[in-house]
Amino acid sequence: MPTISRFLGIIIAMYWNGHSPLHFHAKYGEYKITVDINTGVV
């Protein structure tokens, strides 16, 4: 998965041609979330 940004140990990544809805992934240590870009819902 392509990394968009790294800061304070947080990795933000996104597939450019991924499935809908548009979203990105964030990872911090063992924690992982997916965030919907249109709504901001985690």
Buried (B, 14 or more C-beta within 10 A) or exposed (E): EEEEEEEEEEBBBBEEEEEEEEBBBBBEEEEEEEBEEEEEEE
